[in-house]
Amino acid sequence: MNGLEAVPLAAELTQKERVRRALCREPVDRIPTQCNYTALMGHMLAGYFKIPFGDLPARLDNHVGDHEGAFIYSGGPTAHDHSPS
């Protein structure tokens, strides 16, 4: 075995277990993902997917964030910051 073969798992892993196993270099059923975004980009993505903003982390299948927006970068411009000077 060269380490690249798929290892069958009894059931689909939870997101938390998938991340833990990946960090420990143990077999996982699929690669955990995380997509961070600014508030403005999050609203644009939600519009693109035609979903509520709060549903975006689940739609992106984020594994590290808490699905409550904890990993949304708020240091950049928001929709309210684009007023004429």
C-alpha positions, 0 to 999 in steps of 0.5 A: 500500500502506498498511502494513496489508496482509499480507505473505506469508512463505516459511515460518513464522518461528522465535520468535526471528526473529519477535520480532527482526522485530517489534522492527525493524518488519518484517513477521511471520507473526503477532504475538509474545506473552509471558505472565508469571505468578507461580509460584502462578498458573503452577501454577494455569494448568498445572492448568487446561490439565491439563499439567505446569508445565514445559510452560506456556511452550510452551502459552502460546506465549511468545516472550521467555522461554527456556521454562525458567521464566526469566520467572516472577515469583517475588517474589509469594506461592507455594503454600507462603506460604499457611500459617495465621498 
